[in-house]
């Protein structure tokens, strides 16, 4: 499941929880493409992610994030080590589009948030 929180106008928070499908993750980027937003900070919180259905997992499957990247100035990804591969590929796609990306361990939520706010 993917949930978003826009209560802080400066940071878009995206929480991945439980089981996430690759098509669901890619679909979220497609939704963002049509939004009237620019240079957002995004916090990807994967702390409660338990399983990622890897069917269809590829660079091509994540290309919608390349198209959505111009909306973002910087992205923090909070994740457990088991998700290093996914975080690295996601970060590489965003960095290719000149988005600042940094990964953080699960206990570093406040540091990741502060990093994003400092870049705002």
JOJO-V763443 format. One record per backbone hydrogen bond with DSSP energy under -0.5 kcal/mol. CO is the residue of the C=O (numbers start at 0). NH is the residue of the N-H. Records with the same first field share a line. If there is no record, write none. Layout:
BEGIN
CO->NH + NH
END
This chain:
BEGIN
0->16
2->14
4->12
6->8
7->10
9->40
10->12
11->13 + 42
12->4 + 14
13->15 + 44
14->2 + 16
15->47
17->49 + 50
19->52
20->24
21->25
22->26
23->27
24->28
25->29
26->30
27->31
28->32
29->33
31->34
34->36
39->72 + 73
40->11
41->43 + 75
42->13 + 44
43->45 + 77
44->15
45->48
47->17
50->19 + 52
51->53
52->21
53->56
57->61
58->61
59->62
61->64 + 65
62->65 + 66
63->67
64->68
67->70
68->71
69->38
70->39
72->99
73->41
74->101
75->43 + 77
76->78 + 103
77->45
79->82
80->83
82->86
83->87
84->88
85->89
86->90
87->91
88->92
89->93
90->94
91->95
92->96
93->96 + 98
94->97
99->74
101->76
103->78
104->107
105->108
107->111
108->112
109->113
110->114
111->115
112->116
113->117
114->118
115->119
116->119
END
